Amino acid sequence: MKGAIAGITAGLGAINIPDKVGLDDTPVTKTGKTKILTVAWYVIGGLVTAAVFNRLKKLNVMKTFRSMLWLFSIAFIMAILSCKTGSVNLFKAASPHEQYQKKLINVGLDKTAMGSAWLNAAVMSTQKALNINIPYRENGYFAADKVPATAYKFNATKGQKLNMKLNKTPSGGALIYMDVWYSKDQTQKLIASADTLNNPIVFDIDQTGTYLIRLQPELLQNVAYELEITTGPSLAFPIKSKNTNSIKSYWGDGRDNDARKHEGVDIFGNFRTPVLAISEGKVTRVNENNLGGKVVWMRPKDKDYTLYYAHLDEQIAIEGQEVKIGDTLGLMGNTGNARTTPTHLHFGIYTFNGAVNPLPFIDPVTKIPAAVTASGTKLNKTLRTTSAVKMFSSPQSKATVLATLNAGTIVEANAATGNYYKAELPDGSTGFIQSNKLVQVTEPIKKLKINLLQQKVYDKPDSLAAIKTTLNEGQTVSLLGTFGNYQLIGSAGTETGWIIK
């Protein structure tokens, strides 16, 4: 036992448990709980080893099994270490993005400017994610000479099924890593990641709130893409006719002179219309009550809520019955407090915290995202504004205005959605600008004569940026656009760059 404890102590001393981990096991504060769990695993391993050791000793078979015992101990420690990638994660497989990140670090590329920029872009893109509404569609382009990543925030409601499709051109070219998080209180929980074949991400929304999606390509690859995000119901419809017109009363409608609120939806149909199981699961209760009349309760498989079918004329399912989608649970009627109303099904969903709106779970209407009308020929091109324009936080005119840009301001379009471009300014800030407010920089605005203070041509609109060349006083150049206190210039035989105004 002493030997086992000593082994545990030595092992803990030799292992450097990282203090921080982030979205992709990159630096962010790690909680003490994670460290405690890590230490607990090593202690458990040591105790198990000690127990086996003592048992074998009592059985007098130490010589025979001593080698086996050592192999077991070594195997346990190696198994623990093999699960450790940045943060200690014993059961969760690394996402494709995390695997690629680890490869960059293993070959030392994280120490290079390009590798460091890629790792930084992964984090920074999520911190300045723009807002979008679902359904959403965009066409975008990642250029090989840049280190891009893009991220968006959107809201989703419990009961919806989220579908994310990513098509790239060339289809067999560079990988684009797509990851989705649930975001709450400045923390993110990874929900899903696209595989290396970029198959669609499809999952049920189990928590109403804000979600975050990030796209990031491999290094040094040109790749165009089409992204589409839609939502639909996570459950089937309770009757065969999938017609929203059959829903006549909704969640929150007043009842009993507004003394109470409607905790469900009412689906109307013909008398004794079959009422169906809308997921695989188990019938948990079949009974009667004053409000619902004849009712059936059903629990979907692997879910934390219960379905409630009320006002049935006849209950067909029996308590404890395992059902599949489409199985008949009962026949529509008007029992309970619906005796004086037309035949209908009251359908509700209950969680541990009470009733929730069932419509997102069963709404058969799937909205299609608007077509992209902004031209794809302007993507990854240098553009400028045609007049004073607003840059928005999301692709709609009622969104928050992030900036008001003067005429001639230089921007670059990275993606197109509807009639908007997702534009990036020279300082790296991003937002959405209406596509008809931008033109490609093909002709100069006017000619300029360089004065004594304008001789230095910078790589970026920043006096601390690298100097690309030095111009002669009095030299004539073409003005292509502006940003802040700088002007983008270019002419035959002169490198394009930035000079002060």
N, C-alpha and C positions, 0 to 999 in steps of 0.2 A: 504493500500500500504506500509506503514511504517513497518507493521508487516511482510509483505512478504519479504521486503528488509532485515529486521533483521534476518529472517529465512535463507535467502540466505547466509548472512554473517556468521552466526553461523555454517551453514552446511559446508561452505568452510573452516572455521577454524578447524572443527572437522575431515575433510578428509585429510588423508596424501597422496598427489599425489606423486607417486614415481618419483625420478629423473632419473631413468635408466630402460631400458628394452632391451631384446635381442631377439635372434632367437626364443626362447620359453618363452618370457616374463621374461627372466632372465637378470641380470645386464648388460647393455650397455647404452651409452648416449642417452637420450631421447631429442627430439627437443623441442624448445619452442613452436612450432606450436601445438604439441600434447597437451601441458598444456593449451594453449589458447582455443583449442577446448573443452577440458574437462570443463574448467570454463564456457565457453559459454553455455554448456548444462545445467549447474546448474542455470545460470542466466535466460535462456529461461524458465526453469521449474518454477522459482520464478515469472517471469513476467506473465506466463500463469495463475498461481495460483492467482496472484493479480488481473488480469483482470476478472477472474471468480468471485472472491470475490466482486469486485466493482459492477459488473453487477447484482449480486444477491442482493446487498445492495440497488441498485436503484429500483429493482423490489419489495423490501420490503418482501423478503421471506427468510431472513437470519436465522431465527429460525428454519425453516423447513429444510434448506439445509446446516446448519452449520456443522453437522456431516459428511455429504457427502463430503463437501469441504475438511475437514481435512483428510478424507480417501483418497481422490484424491491426496492430497499433499504428504501424507506418501507413497502411492503407487508409485508415480513418483520417489521419492527419493530412495525407495527400488529397483525400476527397474534399476536406474542408478548404484547403488552399486552392484547389482547382476551381472552386466556386467563387473565388474572390477576384473580382475585376473592378478595381477602383473602390467600390463599397463592397461590404460583405453581403452577398446575396446568394443564399444557399439553394434556392429552388427556381428562381425566375431566370429564364434563358435571356441572353443579351439580344437586343434588337439588332437588325442589320446595320443601323446607324452606329450603335455602340460598338459592334464588331469592327466596322471600318475605322472608327475613331481609335480603337485599341491597336489596329494595325499601323496607323500613322505614328502612334506613340512608340510602338515596339521598334520601328525602324528609324526612330529619331526625327521624324518630320515635324513633330511638334516644336522642335527647337529652331526650325526654319521659319522665315517670314511667311511663306505660303501656308505651311501646315498650321502655324499659330493663327493665321488669319481665318483659316477654315474652322478651327475649333472655336475661335471667338465669334465668328458669324453664327454658329449654331446656337450660342447662348444669347447673343445680342438680338437676333431676329425675333426670338420669343418675347424678349422684353419690350420690343417696340412693335408688336403685332398690330396690324390694322383690323378694323371691324368689318365684318361682312354679314349679310343675311342669307339664310338658307331658303330656297335653293340658290345655288351659286355655280357659275361657270366662268372659267377664264382660260385664255390661251397665253402662254408665257414662253420665255426663252432664257436659258442660262448660258452665258458665254464662257468659253474656256480661258480667256485672258483675265477673268475676274474670279473672285471667290464669293459667290453669292449664296444666299439662303433667304427664304421668304416665309412669313408666318402670318396667320390670321386668327382672330377671335370671333366666335359666334355663339349664340344661345341655342340650346336644345331642351326639349321637355321630356320628362319621364314618360315612357310608353312609346316614344317614337323609335323607329329603326333608322339608323344613319347609314348611308351608302356613299362611299367615296371612290371615284374612279379616276385613275391617272393613266393617260395614254401619252407615250413619248415618241419622238421622231429624232433619229432612227430608232425603231422599236428594239433592236438588239444592241443598241449603243450603251451609253453611260447609264449607270444606275442613278435613280433619283430616290432618295430616302424620304419616306413619308411617315410621320409619326403624329399621333393624336393624344392629347392629354385632357383630363378634367382639371379645371383650374378653380381654386377657391382659396381666398385669404392669402394671396401671394404664393401659394404652393401649388405644385402640379403633380398629378398622378398619371403615369403613362397608362393609357387605356388600350391602344392598339398600334401596330406598326405594319406597314406593307411589307410583303416578302420581297425577295430579290427579283421576282418575276413581275412585280407591281400588280399583282392581283388586287381586285377591289377590297377595300376595308368595309366590312359590314358588321354592325353590332347594335344591340338594343341600348337605348339610353335608359340607364337605371337611376340617374340622378338629374333632376332639373338644375340647370346652371350654365356656366360658361365653359366652352371647350376651345381648345387651341390646336391648330394644325400647323406643322412645319414641313416645308419641302427644302431639301438640300441635295445637290448633285455631287458626284465624285469630283475630285480635282482634275483640272486640265481637260475638260470635256465640253463640247458644244452639244446642247440638247434642247429641242423644243418640246413643249408638253401641252396637254389639254387636261384641265382639272374640272371635275364635276362633282358637286356635293348635293345630295337630295335626302329628304326624309320621307318616311312612309309609316304605316302602322306596324307595330311589332306583333300584333295578334290578327287573326282573321276576323271576318265580320260575323256577328251572331246569327244571322239568317242568310239564306242562299242568295237573296237579292242584294247585291252590293250597291245600294242606292242611298246617297246621303239625303235625298228627299224624304226617305222613310223616317228620318230622325226629326221629330217635331218639337221636342222639348229638350233643353240643354242643361248642362251643369250650372248651378247657381240661380236658375229661375225660381221665382217666388212660389211658395206653397202655403195653403191655409191663410190667405190674406197676408202673405209675406211674414208669417210667424216663423217659418223655417225656409231653408233653401233646398232646392232639388240636388240630391247627392247622386247624380247619374245622368243618363240620357234615356229618353223614351223612343223606342223604335216601333213604328206602327206597321201593321200588316193584317193579312186575312186571319180570321178565327182559326185556331189550331195549326197555324204555320209552324213547321218544325224549328225549334230553337237549338242551336248547334254549339258543340264544344269548339272553342276558337284557338286552342292550343293542346298539345299533349299534356296530360296531367291526371289528377285524381279528384273524384267527387268527394267532398269532405262532409257535406251535410245535405239532407233532403227533409224539409219541414214546412210548416205554415206559420205565418204571423199576421197580425192585424193589418199592417200597412201593405206588405208584399203579397199576401195571400199564399198561394202555393209557390215555393221558392226552391232553387237549387244553388248550392255553393260549390265552387270548384277551385282547386289550387293548381295553377300551371306548374309544370316541372321546372325545378331550379329557380323559381321566382319567390319574391318576398311579399306577394300580395295574393288576394283571393277574389275570384269573380263571383258576382251575385246576379242571378237571373230571377226576376220576380213577375207576379201577375200571371203565372202559368195556368192554363186550363187543366193540364195534366202533366205530372212529373213522370218521366220515363227512366231516367238514370236512378241508380240506387247508391246509397252511401257506401263509400269505399271502392267504388268502381273505377278502374283505370280506363281512361278514354283517350282517343286520338282526335286530331282535327277533323271536324265534320260529323262526328258522332252526335246523334240526337239526344239531347238532355231532357227535353220536354216539348210541350205544344203551347203556342202563344194563346193567351186568354185575357181575362180582365178580373181576376180574383183579387181579394184584399180590398184596398180603398179605391180600386179602379173599376168597381162594379158599374158605375154610371158613365164610364168613359169608353171610347172606341177601343177595340182590341189592340193591345200593344205589349211590348216587352220593356220592363224597366231594367236597364243594365247598369250595374255599378261595380266599382273596384275598391277594395278596402286593403289598407296596409296596417302595420302596427300603430301608425299615427293617425288612423282614421281614413275617411273616404278621400279619394283623389279623382280628378276629372278623367273619365274613361275615354273621352273622345280621341286624344292623341294615340291611344292604344289600338283603336279600331277604325279611325277615319280612313275610308278607302280612297280619298282624293290625294294623289301625289302630284305636287306642283312641279312643273318643268322650269328649269332656269331659263332666263331670257337669252336669246341668241346674242353672240358677240358681234357687234357691228363695227367696232373700232378696227381699223386696218391693221393686219399683222405685219405689214411691210415696214412699219415704223418701230417695231420692237428692236431693242438693242441699238438704236440709232440716237444720234445727238439731235434733240429737238429744241425748239424755243417757243415761247408763248406769243400769240399774235396780238394780244391785248392784256390788260390787267385781268387776271383770273384768280379764282379761289381754288385752293387745294384742300380736299375734304378727307375726313377720317374714314369714310366708307363711300362706296360708289353710288351716292345719291345726293341730290342738291340740298336736302334737309339735314344732312349730316353736319357734324361739328367742323368748322373751318379751321384747318391747321395753320394755314398761311395764305396771305394775299400776295400774289406775285405780279411784279411789274411786266409790262410788255417787253419782249426780248429776253426774258429770263431763260437760261439754259436748263433743260431737264433731260432725263433719259427714261424712256418707257421700257419697263421690264415685263409687263403683262397687260393684257386687254380683257376687259369684262364689260358686257353691254356696250354702251357708248362712252366708256371711260378707259383711261390708261392708268395703271398703277405706275406712278412716276417717282423717280429718285432725283433729288436735287444734288448739286455738286458737293454739299456738305454731308451727304449720306442720309438725310431725312427723307421720308417717303409719305405718299398720300395719293389720292385719286384726283385726276384732272379730266374734265370733259375732252374727248378726243378732237372735237372740232376747234378747240382752242390752241392746238399745237401743230406746228409745221416742222418738217425736216429742215435742218440747216444745210442748204445747198447753195444759197446765194448770200453774200454779205449784206448787212444792214446799211453800211456806209464805209468809206475809207477814213483812216485815221493817220495822223502824223505823230510819230513817237516824240515825246518830250524827254527832258533829262531824267524825270522821275519814273518814266515808264520803260526804261531799257531792259530791265530784268523780266524774263518770261518764265513764269512759274508753272510747275506741273499741275498744281491745284490752286484754287482761289484762296491762297493763304500765304502770307509773307514768310512763314516758316517752312513752306514746301520746297522741294528740290527745284533748283534753277535749271531750266532746260537749255536756254540760250540767252545771249545778251544782244540786244538790238542797237543799232546806231541812232543817235539823236537825229530827228528829221526823216527817218525812214518811214515809208508808207506801208501800212498793213490794212487788212480787211477786218472790220468789226463783225463778229458772228453772233454775239449775244452777251448778256451780262449776268452777274450774280453778286448781290451785295455791292461791295466797293471795288469789284474786279470786272474786267472785260475779257471775253474770250476772243482771241485774234488768230488770224491765219492768213497766209498769202503764198504765192508761188515762191518756193525756195526758203520759206520760213516755217519752222515747226509751229503747229497749233499749240497754244498755251494761254496762260492768263497773265494780264498786266493790270496794274492798279488804274483806277479811273483818273 
